[in-house]
Amino acid sequence: MIAVGGEKLSRGLTLEGLTVSYYLRPSKTFDALLQMGRWFGYRPDTRTCAGSTTPSLERAYAEITAATDELRRDIEEMAALGLTPREFG
């Protein structure tokens, strides 16, 4: 099967057995990138075998991944120190 679409395919659609995905829709906000990143699968059992996108979108996803990882490390550090978000910030 070949599925072609824009907004509809990027929001909440599951394609069973998807093996290749070409994704070109840009976004300048992290929250939208996080939502759209789920297109590639966000659980081990739902990840696609191959994904293809533009170099600029690839950089944007690398940036949001780094930001998310940093946030997780900060939360872990805050918890280890026994601080509240207000105290930690």
PDB file with one MODEL, atoms N, CA, C and O in Angstrom:
MODEL        1
ATOM      1  N   MET A   1       0.843  -1.164   0.000  1.00  0.00           N
ATOM      2  CA  MET A   1       0.000   0.000   0.000  1.00  0.00           C
ATOM      3  C   MET A   1       0.895   1.237   0.000  1.00  0.00           C
ATOM      4  O   MET A   1       1.951   1.234   0.634  1.00  0.00           O
ATOM      5  N   ILE A   2       0.495   2.269  -0.689  1.00  0.00           N
ATOM      6  CA  ILE A   2       1.161   3.563  -0.657  1.00  0.00           C
ATOM      7  C   ILE A   2       0.140   4.573  -0.146  1.00  0.00           C
ATOM      8  O   ILE A   2      -0.944   4.709  -0.713  1.00  0.00           O
ATOM      9  N   ALA A   3       0.490   5.282   0.928  1.00  0.00           N
ATOM     10  CA  ALA A   3      -0.386   6.302   1.506  1.00  0.00           C
ATOM     11  C   ALA A   3       0.275   7.655   1.306  1.00  0.00           C
ATOM     12  O   ALA A   3       1.431   7.849   1.680  1.00  0.00           O
ATOM     13  N   VAL A   4      -0.456   8.586   0.718  1.00  0.00           N
ATOM     14  CA  VAL A   4       0.064   9.926   0.468  1.00  0.00           C
ATOM     15  C   VAL A   4      -0.878  10.913   1.148  1.00  0.00           C
ATOM     16  O   VAL A   4      -2.097  10.822   1.001  1.00  0.00           O
ATOM     17  N   GLY A   5      -0.315  11.842   1.882  1.00  0.00           N
ATOM     18  CA  GLY A   5      -1.159  12.820   2.557  1.00  0.00           C
ATOM     19  C   GLY A   5      -0.334  13.849   3.285  1.00  0.00           C
ATOM     20  O   GLY A   5       0.895  13.784   3.276  1.00  0.00           O
ATOM     21  N   GLY A   6      -0.989  14.789   3.910  1.00  0.00           N
ATOM     22  CA  GLY A   6      -0.315  15.848   4.647  1.00  0.00           C
ATOM     23  C   GLY A   6      -0.787  15.863   6.078  1.00  0.00           C
ATOM     24  O   GLY A   6      -0.395  15.023   6.889  1.00  0.00           O
ATOM     25  N   GLU A   7      -1.635  16.832   6.381  1.00  0.00           N
ATOM     26  CA  GLU A   7      -2.141  17.013   7.738  1.00  0.00           C
ATOM     27  C   GLU A   7      -2.803  15.751   8.287  1.00  0.00           C
ATOM     28  O   GLU A   7      -2.574  15.396   9.443  1.00  0.00           O
ATOM     29  N   LYS A   8      -3.598  15.085   7.506  1.00  0.00           N
ATOM     30  CA  LYS A   8      -4.337  13.913   7.987  1.00  0.00           C
ATOM     31  C   LYS A   8      -3.408  12.771   8.367  1.00  0.00           C
ATOM     32  O   LYS A   8      -3.617  12.116   9.388  1.00  0.00           O
ATOM     33  N   LEU A   9      -2.383  12.525   7.557  1.00  0.00           N
ATOM     34  CA  LEU A   9      -1.474  11.424   7.858  1.00  0.00           C
ATOM     35  C   LEU A   9      -0.551  11.737   9.023  1.00  0.00           C
ATOM     36  O   LEU A   9      -0.005  10.818   9.633  1.00  0.00           O
ATOM     37  N   SER A  10      -0.361  13.015   9.347  1.00  0.00           N
ATOM     38  CA  SER A  10       0.571  13.366  10.416  1.00  0.00           C
ATOM     39  C   SER A  10      -0.085  13.409  11.786  1.00  0.00           C
ATOM     40  O   SER A  10       0.599  13.652  12.780  1.00  0.00           O
ATOM     41  N   ARG A  11      -1.365  13.186  11.867  1.00  0.00           N
ATOM     42  CA  ARG A  11      -2.071  13.294  13.143  1.00  0.00           C
ATOM     43  C   ARG A  11      -2.886  12.044  13.467  1.00  0.00           C
ATOM     44  O   ARG A  11      -3.999  11.871  12.970  1.00  0.00           O
ATOM     45  N   GLY A  12      -2.323  11.181  14.302  1.00  0.00           N
ATOM     46  CA  GLY A  12      -3.087  10.105  14.896  1.00  0.00           C
ATOM     47  C   GLY A  12      -3.477   8.956  13.999  1.00  0.00           C
ATOM     48  O   GLY A  12      -4.455   8.268  14.295  1.00  0.00           O
ATOM     49  N   LEU A  13      -2.770   8.716  12.931  1.00  0.00           N
ATOM     50  CA  LEU A  13      -3.095   7.611  12.043  1.00  0.00           C
ATOM     51  C   LEU A  13      -2.052   6.512  12.193  1.00  0.00           C
ATOM     52  O   LEU A  13      -0.851   6.778  12.155  1.00  0.00           O
ATOM     53  N   THR A  14      -2.507   5.295  12.362  1.00  0.00           N
ATOM     54  CA  THR A  14      -1.592   4.151  12.449  1.00  0.00           C
ATOM     55  C   THR A  14      -1.692   3.351  11.164  1.00  0.00           C
ATOM     56  O   THR A  14      -2.783   2.976  10.733  1.00  0.00           O
ATOM     57  N   LEU A  15      -0.544   3.096  10.559  1.00  0.00           N
ATOM     58  CA  LEU A  15      -0.494   2.269   9.354  1.00  0.00           C
ATOM     59  C   LEU A  15       0.222   0.980   9.726  1.00  0.00           C
ATOM     60  O   LEU A  15       1.449   0.957   9.827  1.00  0.00           O
ATOM     61  N   GLU A  16      -0.527  -0.079   9.929  1.00  0.00           N
ATOM     62  CA  GLU A  16       0.047  -1.365  10.326  1.00  0.00           C
ATOM     63  C   GLU A  16       1.052  -1.836   9.289  1.00  0.00           C
ATOM     64  O   GLU A  16       0.786  -1.778   8.088  1.00  0.00           O
ATOM     65  N   GLY A  17       2.204  -2.302   9.750  1.00  0.00           N
ATOM     66  CA  GLY A  17       3.212  -2.851   8.861  1.00  0.00           C
ATOM     67  C   GLY A  17       3.995  -1.816   8.078  1.00  0.00           C
ATOM     68  O   GLY A  17       4.669  -2.160   7.107  1.00  0.00           O
ATOM     69  N   LEU A  18       3.921  -0.547   8.482  1.00  0.00           N
ATOM     70  CA  LEU A  18       4.655   0.511   7.791  1.00  0.00           C
ATOM     71  C   LEU A  18       6.147   0.217   7.856  1.00  0.00           C
ATOM     72  O   LEU A  18       6.685  -0.026   8.936  1.00  0.00           O
ATOM     73  N   THR A  19       6.812   0.239   6.722  1.00  0.00           N
ATOM     74  CA  THR A  19       8.247  -0.050   6.711  1.00  0.00           C
ATOM     75  C   THR A  19       9.101   1.109   6.211  1.00  0.00           C
ATOM     76  O   THR A  19      10.286   1.177   6.535  1.00  0.00           O
ATOM     77  N   VAL A  20       8.534   2.011   5.439  1.00  0.00           N
ATOM     78  CA  VAL A  20       9.286   3.166   4.950  1.00  0.00           C
ATOM     79  C   VAL A  20       8.399   4.395   5.074  1.00  0.00           C
ATOM     80  O   VAL A  20       7.210   4.351   4.757  1.00  0.00           O
ATOM     81  N   SER A  21       8.987   5.492   5.539  1.00  0.00           N
ATOM     82  CA  SER A  21       8.237   6.729   5.688  1.00  0.00           C
ATOM     83  C   SER A  21       9.069   7.889   5.156  1.00  0.00           C
ATOM     84  O   SER A  21      10.237   8.035   5.516  1.00  0.00           O
ATOM     85  N   TYR A  22       8.474   8.709   4.304  1.00  0.00           N
ATOM     86  CA  TYR A  22       9.098   9.939   3.823  1.00  0.00           C
ATOM     87  C   TYR A  22       8.332  11.084   4.461  1.00  0.00           C
ATOM     88  O   TYR A  22       7.124  11.215   4.264  1.00  0.00           O
ATOM     89  N   TYR A  23       9.025  11.906   5.220  1.00  0.00           N
ATOM     90  CA  TYR A  23       8.346  12.941   5.987  1.00  0.00           C
ATOM     91  C   TYR A  23       8.969  14.292   5.675  1.00  0.00           C
ATOM     92  O   TYR A  23      10.168  14.479   5.881  1.00  0.00           O
ATOM     93  N   LEU A  24       8.171  15.243   5.177  1.00  0.00           N
ATOM     94  CA  LEU A  24       8.704  16.524   4.725  1.00  0.00           C
ATOM     95  C   LEU A  24       8.063  17.732   5.397  1.00  0.00           C
ATOM     96  O   LEU A  24       8.465  18.861   5.119  1.00  0.00           O
ATOM     97  N   ARG A  25       7.088  17.535   6.265  1.00  0.00           N
ATOM     98  CA  ARG A  25       6.359  18.660   6.852  1.00  0.00           C
ATOM     99  C   ARG A  25       7.184  19.347   7.936  1.00  0.00           C
ATOM    100  O   ARG A  25       7.511  18.721   8.944  1.00  0.00           O
ATOM    101  N   PRO A  26       7.530  20.632   7.750  1.00  0.00           N
ATOM    102  CA  PRO A  26       8.342  21.333   8.751  1.00  0.00           C
ATOM    103  C   PRO A  26       7.493  21.932   9.865  1.00  0.00           C
ATOM    104  O   PRO A  26       6.283  22.108   9.722  1.00  0.00           O
ATOM    105  N   SER A  27       8.149  22.239  10.969  1.00  0.00           N
ATOM    106  CA  SER A  27       7.533  22.964  12.070  1.00  0.00           C
ATOM    107  C   SER A  27       8.621  23.713  12.807  1.00  0.00           C
ATOM    108  O   SER A  27       9.756  23.244  12.892  1.00  0.00           O
ATOM    109  N   LYS A  28       8.282  24.877  13.339  1.00  0.00           N
ATOM    110  CA  LYS A  28       9.269  25.674  14.060  1.00  0.00           C
ATOM    111  C   LYS A  28       9.092  25.579  15.566  1.00  0.00           C
ATOM    112  O   LYS A  28       9.843  26.206  16.313  1.00  0.00           O
ATOM    113  N   THR A  29       8.117  24.809  16.025  1.00  0.00           N
ATOM    114  CA  THR A  29       7.884  24.710  17.468  1.00  0.00           C
ATOM    115  C   THR A  29       8.172  23.294  17.961  1.00  0.00           C
ATOM    116  O   THR A  29       7.868  22.308  17.290  1.00  0.00           O
ATOM    117  N   PHE A  30       8.775  23.222  19.166  1.00  0.00           N
ATOM    118  CA  PHE A  30       9.161  21.932  19.722  1.00  0.00           C
ATOM    119  C   PHE A  30       7.952  21.027  19.979  1.00  0.00           C
ATOM    120  O   PHE A  30       8.023  19.820  19.752  1.00  0.00           O
ATOM    121  N   ASP A  31       6.839  21.607  20.455  1.00  0.00           N
ATOM    122  CA  ASP A  31       5.692  20.754  20.762  1.00  0.00           C
ATOM    123  C   ASP A  31       5.144  20.077  19.507  1.00  0.00           C
ATOM    124  O   ASP A  31       4.769  18.905  19.544  1.00  0.00           O
ATOM    125  N   ALA A  32       5.098  20.815  18.397  1.00  0.00           N
ATOM    126  CA  ALA A  32       4.621  20.217  17.147  1.00  0.00           C
ATOM    127  C   ALA A  32       5.607  19.166  16.644  1.00  0.00           C
ATOM    128  O   ALA A  32       5.197  18.121  16.139  1.00  0.00           O
ATOM    129  N   LEU A  33       6.918  19.440  16.780  1.00  0.00           N
ATOM    130  CA  LEU A  33       7.924  18.455  16.366  1.00  0.00           C
ATOM    131  C   LEU A  33       7.800  17.171  17.178  1.00  0.00           C
ATOM    132  O   LEU A  33       7.923  16.074  16.633  1.00  0.00           O
ATOM    133  N   LEU A  34       7.557  17.306  18.483  1.00  0.00           N
ATOM    134  CA  LEU A  34       7.386  16.114  19.315  1.00  0.00           C
ATOM    135  C   LEU A  34       6.195  15.290  18.844  1.00  0.00           C
ATOM    136  O   LEU A  34       6.284  14.068  18.725  1.00  0.00           O
ATOM    137  N   GLN A  35       5.088  15.960  18.577  1.00  0.00           N
ATOM    138  CA  GLN A  35       3.900  15.255  18.099  1.00  0.00           C
ATOM    139  C   GLN A  35       4.161  14.585  16.754  1.00  0.00           C
ATOM    140  O   GLN A  35       3.804  13.425  16.547  1.00  0.00           O
ATOM    141  N   MET A  36       4.784  15.326  15.845  1.00  0.00           N
ATOM    142  CA  MET A  36       5.026  14.774  14.510  1.00  0.00           C
ATOM    143  C   MET A  36       6.082  13.679  14.543  1.00  0.00           C
ATOM    144  O   MET A  36       6.066  12.778  13.704  1.00  0.00           O
ATOM    145  N   GLY A  37       7.000  13.747  15.502  1.00  0.00           N
ATOM    146  CA  GLY A  37       8.028  12.718  15.625  1.00  0.00           C
ATOM    147  C   GLY A  37       7.457  11.350  15.921  1.00  0.00           C
ATOM    148  O   GLY A  37       8.093  10.332  15.649  1.00  0.00           O
ATOM    149  N   ARG A  38       6.277  11.322  16.469  1.00  0.00           N
ATOM    150  CA  ARG A  38       5.624  10.035  16.746  1.00  0.00           C
ATOM    151  C   ARG A  38       5.298   9.272  15.467  1.00  0.00           C
ATOM    152  O   ARG A  38       5.061   8.065  15.492  1.00  0.00           O
ATOM    153  N   TRP A  39       5.289   9.990  14.357  1.00  0.00           N
ATOM    154  CA  TRP A  39       5.068   9.340  13.064  1.00  0.00           C
ATOM    155  C   TRP A  39       6.080   8.232  12.848  1.00  0.00           C
ATOM    156  O   TRP A  39       5.778   7.213  12.227  1.00  0.00           O
ATOM    157  N   PHE A  40       7.288   8.438  13.366  1.00  0.00           N
ATOM    158  CA  PHE A  40       8.356   7.457  13.197  1.00  0.00           C
ATOM    159  C   PHE A  40       8.298   6.353  14.243  1.00  0.00           C
ATOM    160  O   PHE A  40       9.113   5.431  14.210  1.00  0.00           O
ATOM    161  N   GLY A  41       7.354   6.431  15.163  1.00  0.00           N
ATOM    162  CA  GLY A  41       7.221   5.434  16.220  1.00  0.00           C
ATOM    163  C   GLY A  41       7.921   5.894  17.478  1.00  0.00           C
ATOM    164  O   GLY A  41       9.060   6.359  17.426  1.00  0.00           O
ATOM    165  N   TYR A  42       7.253   5.769  18.601  1.00  0.00           N
ATOM    166  CA  TYR A  42       7.855   6.200  19.855  1.00  0.00           C
ATOM    167  C   TYR A  42       7.898   5.080  20.880  1.00  0.00           C
ATOM    168  O   TYR A  42       8.278   5.308  22.028  1.00  0.00           O
ATOM    169  N   ARG A  43       7.520   3.887  20.489  1.00  0.00           N
ATOM    170  CA  ARG A  43       7.669   2.687  21.313  1.00  0.00           C
ATOM    171  C   ARG A  43       8.426   1.669  20.487  1.00  0.00           C
ATOM    172  O   ARG A  43       8.318   1.662  19.261  1.00  0.00           O
ATOM    173  N   PRO A  44       9.200   0.796  21.149  1.00  0.00           N
ATOM    174  CA  PRO A  44      10.001  -0.175  20.374  1.00  0.00           C
ATOM    175  C   PRO A  44       9.180  -1.001  19.391  1.00  0.00           C
ATOM    176  O   PRO A  44       9.683  -1.349  18.323  1.00  0.00           O
ATOM    177  N   ASP A  45       7.937  -1.323  19.722  1.00  0.00           N
ATOM    178  CA  ASP A  45       7.129  -2.173  18.840  1.00  0.00           C
ATOM    179  C   ASP A  45       6.436  -1.395  17.723  1.00  0.00           C
ATOM    180  O   ASP A  45       5.761  -2.001  16.891  1.00  0.00           O
ATOM    181  N   THR A  46       6.586  -0.063  17.683  1.00  0.00           N
ATOM    182  CA  THR A  46       5.910   0.707  16.640  1.00  0.00           C
ATOM    183  C   THR A  46       6.875   1.475  15.753  1.00  0.00           C
ATOM    184  O   THR A  46       6.429   2.221  14.880  1.00  0.00           O
ATOM    185  N   ARG A  47       8.158   1.323  15.938  1.00  0.00           N
ATOM    186  CA  ARG A  47       9.125   2.059  15.124  1.00  0.00           C
ATOM    187  C   ARG A  47       9.136   1.558  13.689  1.00  0.00           C
ATOM    188  O   ARG A  47       9.003   0.361  13.431  1.00  0.00           O
ATOM    189  N   THR A  48       9.294   2.487  12.767  1.00  0.00           N
ATOM    190  CA  THR A  48       9.381   2.100  11.365  1.00  0.00           C
ATOM    191  C   THR A  48      10.777   1.582  11.062  1.00  0.00           C
ATOM    192  O   THR A  48      11.722   1.877  11.793  1.00  0.00           O
ATOM    193  N   CYS A  49      10.909   0.830  10.015  1.00  0.00           N
ATOM    194  CA  CYS A  49      12.210   0.288   9.622  1.00  0.00           C
ATOM    195  C   CYS A  49      13.101   1.357   9.013  1.00  0.00           C
ATOM    196  O   CYS A  49      14.315   1.333   9.217  1.00  0.00           O
ATOM    197  N   ALA A  50      12.535   2.282   8.280  1.00  0.00           N
ATOM    198  CA  ALA A  50      13.330   3.315   7.624  1.00  0.00           C
ATOM    199  C   ALA A  50      12.515   4.593   7.547  1.00  0.00           C
ATOM    200  O   ALA A  50      11.309   4.559   7.302  1.00  0.00           O
ATOM    201  N   GLY A  51      13.176   5.708   7.756  1.00  0.00           N
ATOM    202  CA  GLY A  51      12.516   6.995   7.637  1.00  0.00           C
ATOM    203  C   GLY A  51      13.392   7.911   6.820  1.00  0.00           C
ATOM    204  O   GLY A  51      14.619   7.836   6.890  1.00  0.00           O
ATOM    205  N   SER A  52      12.778   8.763   6.058  1.00  0.00           N
ATOM    206  CA  SER A  52      13.532   9.694   5.238  1.00  0.00           C
ATOM    207  C   SER A  52      12.890  11.062   5.346  1.00  0.00           C
ATOM    208  O   SER A  52      11.666  11.191   5.303  1.00  0.00           O
ATOM    209  N   THR A  53      13.730  12.091   5.486  1.00  0.00           N
ATOM    210  CA  THR A  53      13.228  13.450   5.583  1.00  0.00           C
ATOM    211  C   THR A  53      14.277  14.401   5.022  1.00  0.00           C
ATOM    212  O   THR A  53      15.269  13.963   4.438  1.00  0.00           O
ATOM    213  N   THR A  54      14.064  15.671   5.195  1.00  0.00           N
ATOM    214  CA  THR A  54      15.011  16.663   4.693  1.00  0.00           C
ATOM    215  C   THR A  54      16.125  16.886   5.714  1.00  0.00           C
ATOM    216  O   THR A  54      15.933  16.618   6.900  1.00  0.00           O
ATOM    217  N   PRO A  55      17.288  17.372   5.271  1.00  0.00           N
ATOM    218  CA  PRO A  55      18.370  17.664   6.220  1.00  0.00           C
ATOM    219  C   PRO A  55      17.956  18.660   7.311  1.00  0.00           C
ATOM    220  O   PRO A  55      18.352  18.503   8.466  1.00  0.00           O
ATOM    221  N   SER A  56      17.169  19.676   6.962  1.00  0.00           N
ATOM    222  CA  SER A  56      16.764  20.662   7.968  1.00  0.00           C
ATOM    223  C   SER A  56      15.833  20.047   9.009  1.00  0.00           C
ATOM    224  O   SER A  56      15.939  20.367  10.193  1.00  0.00           O
ATOM    225  N   LEU A  57      14.921  19.167   8.586  1.00  0.00           N
ATOM    226  CA  LEU A  57      14.059  18.486   9.553  1.00  0.00           C
ATOM    227  C   LEU A  57      14.858  17.512  10.407  1.00  0.00           C
ATOM    228  O   LEU A  57      14.577  17.352  11.595  1.00  0.00           O
ATOM    229  N   GLU A  58      15.836  16.870   9.822  1.00  0.00           N
ATOM    230  CA  GLU A  58      16.685  15.965  10.590  1.00  0.00           C
ATOM    231  C   GLU A  58      17.415  16.743  11.692  1.00  0.00           C
ATOM    232  O   GLU A  58      17.512  16.269  12.824  1.00  0.00           O
ATOM    233  N   ARG A  59      17.923  17.927  11.366  1.00  0.00           N
ATOM    234  CA  ARG A  59      18.585  18.765  12.376  1.00  0.00           C
ATOM    235  C   ARG A  59      17.604  19.196  13.457  1.00  0.00           C
ATOM    236  O   ARG A  59      17.950  19.215  14.638  1.00  0.00           O
ATOM    237  N   ALA A  60      16.383  19.540  13.062  1.00  0.00           N
ATOM    238  CA  ALA A  60      15.369  19.961  14.038  1.00  0.00           C
ATOM    239  C   ALA A  60      15.042  18.816  14.996  1.00  0.00           C
ATOM    240  O   ALA A  60      14.910  19.036  16.200  1.00  0.00           O
ATOM    241  N   TYR A  61      14.910  17.585  14.466  1.00  0.00           N
ATOM    242  CA  TYR A  61      14.630  16.442  15.340  1.00  0.00           C
ATOM    243  C   TYR A  61      15.821  16.134  16.238  1.00  0.00           C
ATOM    244  O   TYR A  61      15.627  15.722  17.382  1.00  0.00           O
ATOM    245  N   ALA A  62      17.044  16.321  15.758  1.00  0.00           N
ATOM    246  CA  ALA A  62      18.229  16.125  16.602  1.00  0.00           C
ATOM    247  C   ALA A  62      18.244  17.155  17.726  1.00  0.00           C
ATOM    248  O   ALA A  62      18.593  16.834  18.862  1.00  0.00           O
ATOM    249  N   GLU A  63      17.866  18.386  17.410  1.00  0.00           N
ATOM    250  CA  GLU A  63      17.832  19.443  18.425  1.00  0.00           C
ATOM    251  C   GLU A  63      16.785  19.159  19.490  1.00  0.00           C
ATOM    252  O   GLU A  63      17.053  19.324  20.681  1.00  0.00           O
ATOM    253  N   ILE A  64      15.596  18.733  19.078  1.00  0.00           N
ATOM    254  CA  ILE A  64      14.557  18.467  20.081  1.00  0.00           C
ATOM    255  C   ILE A  64      14.895  17.235  20.908  1.00  0.00           C
ATOM    256  O   ILE A  64      14.540  17.163  22.084  1.00  0.00           O
ATOM    257  N   THR A  65      15.571  16.273  20.310  1.00  0.00           N
ATOM    258  CA  THR A  65      16.007  15.099  21.071  1.00  0.00           C
ATOM    259  C   THR A  65      17.015  15.517  22.138  1.00  0.00           C
ATOM    260  O   THR A  65      16.938  15.054  23.276  1.00  0.00           O
ATOM    261  N   ALA A  66      17.952  16.382  21.782  1.00  0.00           N
ATOM    262  CA  ALA A  66      18.944  16.867  22.750  1.00  0.00           C
ATOM    263  C   ALA A  66      18.269  17.661  23.861  1.00  0.00           C
ATOM    264  O   ALA A  66      18.624  17.506  25.029  1.00  0.00           O
ATOM    265  N   ALA A  67      17.301  18.510  23.518  1.00  0.00           N
ATOM    266  CA  ALA A  67      16.591  19.304  24.519  1.00  0.00           C
ATOM    267  C   ALA A  67      15.788  18.414  25.466  1.00  0.00           C
ATOM    268  O   ALA A  67      15.767  18.648  26.674  1.00  0.00           O
ATOM    269  N   THR A  68      15.134  17.402  24.918  1.00  0.00           N
ATOM    270  CA  THR A  68      14.356  16.469  25.742  1.00  0.00           C
ATOM    271  C   THR A  68      15.270  15.682  26.668  1.00  0.00           C
ATOM    272  O   THR A  68      14.948  15.491  27.841  1.00  0.00           O
ATOM    273  N   ASP A  69      16.405  15.225  26.155  1.00  0.00           N
ATOM    274  CA  ASP A  69      17.371  14.497  26.990  1.00  0.00           C
ATOM    275  C   ASP A  69      17.893  15.385  28.116  1.00  0.00           C
ATOM    276  O   ASP A  69      18.033  14.932  29.252  1.00  0.00           O
ATOM    277  N   GLU A  70      18.181  16.648  27.803  1.00  0.00           N
ATOM    278  CA  GLU A  70      18.658  17.583  28.827  1.00  0.00           C
ATOM    279  C   GLU A  70      17.601  17.793  29.908  1.00  0.00           C
ATOM    280  O   GLU A  70      17.921  17.819  31.096  1.00  0.00           O
ATOM    281  N   LEU A  71      16.345  17.944  29.498  1.00  0.00           N
ATOM    282  CA  LEU A  71      15.251  18.120  30.456  1.00  0.00           C
ATOM    283  C   LEU A  71      15.140  16.904  31.374  1.00  0.00           C
ATOM    284  O   LEU A  71      14.966  17.051  32.584  1.00  0.00           O
ATOM    285  N   ARG A  72      15.242  15.700  30.798  1.00  0.00           N
ATOM    286  CA  ARG A  72      15.176  14.485  31.625  1.00  0.00           C
ATOM    287  C   ARG A  72      16.324  14.438  32.639  1.00  0.00           C
ATOM    288  O   ARG A  72      16.123  14.072  33.797  1.00  0.00           O
ATOM    289  N   ARG A  73      17.529  14.812  32.192  1.00  0.00           N
ATOM    290  CA  ARG A  73      18.687  14.840  33.113  1.00  0.00           C
ATOM    291  C   ARG A  73      18.463  15.859  34.223  1.00  0.00           C
ATOM    292  O   ARG A  73      18.783  15.588  35.380  1.00  0.00           O
ATOM    293  N   ASP A  74      17.917  17.026  33.888  1.00  0.00           N
ATOM    294  CA  ASP A  74      17.641  18.050  34.901  1.00  0.00           C
ATOM    295  C   ASP A  74      16.622  17.555  35.921  1.00  0.00           C
ATOM    296  O   ASP A  74      16.781  17.788  37.119  1.00  0.00           O
ATOM    297  N   ILE A  75      15.587  16.880  35.459  1.00  0.00           N
ATOM    298  CA  ILE A  75      14.565  16.359  36.369  1.00  0.00           C
ATOM    299  C   ILE A  75      15.159  15.298  37.287  1.00  0.00           C
ATOM    300  O   ILE A  75      14.867  15.269  38.482  1.00  0.00           O
ATOM    301  N   GLU A  76      15.987  14.432  36.729  1.00  0.00           N
ATOM    302  CA  GLU A  76      16.648  13.417  37.559  1.00  0.00           C
ATOM    303  C   GLU A  76      17.550  14.063  38.600  1.00  0.00           C
ATOM    304  O   GLU A  76      17.570  13.630  39.753  1.00  0.00           O
ATOM    305  N   GLU A  77      18.301  15.097  38.211  1.00  0.00           N
ATOM    306  CA  GLU A  77      19.183  15.801  39.149  1.00  0.00           C
ATOM    307  C   GLU A  77      18.364  16.475  40.238  1.00  0.00           C
ATOM    308  O   GLU A  77      18.720  16.406  41.414  1.00  0.00           O
ATOM    309  N   MET A  78      17.265  17.129  39.856  1.00  0.00           N
ATOM    310  CA  MET A  78      16.389  17.790  40.816  1.00  0.00           C
ATOM    311  C   MET A  78      15.862  16.793  41.840  1.00  0.00           C
ATOM    312  O   MET A  78      15.852  17.068  43.040  1.00  0.00           O
ATOM    313  N   ALA A  79      15.426  15.639  41.358  1.00  0.00           N
ATOM    314  CA  ALA A  79      14.905  14.609  42.255  1.00  0.00           C
ATOM    315  C   ALA A  79      15.994  14.092  43.191  1.00  0.00           C
ATOM    316  O   ALA A  79      15.749  13.888  44.380  1.00  0.00           O
ATOM    317  N   ALA A  80      17.199  13.879  42.656  1.00  0.00           N
ATOM    318  CA  ALA A  80      18.307  13.378  43.473  1.00  0.00           C
ATOM    319  C   ALA A  80      18.682  14.374  44.571  1.00  0.00           C
ATOM    320  O   ALA A  80      19.108  13.976  45.655  1.00  0.00           O
ATOM    321  N   LEU A  81      18.523  15.670  44.287  1.00  0.00           N
ATOM    322  CA  LEU A  81      18.836  16.698  45.269  1.00  0.00           C
ATOM    323  C   LEU A  81      17.672  16.968  46.226  1.00  0.00           C
ATOM    324  O   LEU A  81      17.821  17.695  47.208  1.00  0.00           O
ATOM    325  N   GLY A  82      16.516  16.374  45.930  1.00  0.00           N
ATOM    326  CA  GLY A  82      15.335  16.560  46.779  1.00  0.00           C
ATOM    327  C   GLY A  82      14.761  17.967  46.701  1.00  0.00           C
ATOM    328  O   GLY A  82      14.199  18.462  47.678  1.00  0.00           O
ATOM    329  N   LEU A  83      14.895  18.609  45.559  1.00  0.00           N
ATOM    330  CA  LEU A  83      14.414  19.977  45.381  1.00  0.00           C
ATOM    331  C   LEU A  83      13.092  20.013  44.634  1.00  0.00           C
ATOM    332  O   LEU A  83      12.757  19.094  43.886  1.00  0.00           O
ATOM    333  N   THR A  84      12.350  21.089  44.849  1.00  0.00           N
ATOM    334  CA  THR A  84      11.148  21.326  44.053  1.00  0.00           C
ATOM    335  C   THR A  84      11.562  22.037  42.771  1.00  0.00           C
ATOM    336  O   THR A  84      12.675  22.555  42.685  1.00  0.00           O
ATOM    337  N   PRO A  85      10.685  22.070  41.780  1.00  0.00           N
ATOM    338  CA  PRO A  85      11.027  22.804  40.556  1.00  0.00           C
ATOM    339  C   PRO A  85      11.378  24.271  40.839  1.00  0.00           C
ATOM    340  O   PRO A  85      12.308  24.809  40.238  1.00  0.00           O
ATOM    341  N   ARG A  86      10.653  24.911  41.735  1.00  0.00           N
ATOM    342  CA  ARG A  86      10.946  26.311  42.067  1.00  0.00           C
ATOM    343  C   ARG A  86      12.336  26.449  42.675  1.00  0.00           C
ATOM    344  O   ARG A  86      13.081  27.361  42.317  1.00  0.00           O
ATOM    345  N   GLU A  87      12.690  25.551  43.592  1.00  0.00           N
ATOM    346  CA  GLU A  87      14.005  25.601  44.225  1.00  0.00           C
ATOM    347  C   GLU A  87      15.117  25.285  43.214  1.00  0.00           C
ATOM    348  O   GLU A  87      16.181  25.904  43.231  1.00  0.00           O
ATOM    349  N   PHE A  88      14.857  24.333  42.354  1.00  0.00           N
ATOM    350  CA  PHE A  88      15.863  23.912  41.381  1.00  0.00           C
ATOM    351  C   PHE A  88      16.095  24.983  40.310  1.00  0.00           C
ATOM    352  O   PHE A  88      17.227  25.229  39.895  1.00  0.00           O
ATOM    353  N   GLY A  89      15.011  25.609  39.876  1.00  0.00           N
ATOM    354  CA  GLY A  89      15.100  26.609  38.803  1.00  0.00           C
ATOM    355  C   GLY A  89      15.859  27.831  39.222  1.00  0.00           C
ATOM    356  O   GLY A  89      16.019  28.761  38.431  1.00  0.00           O
TER     357      GLY A  89
ENDMDL
END
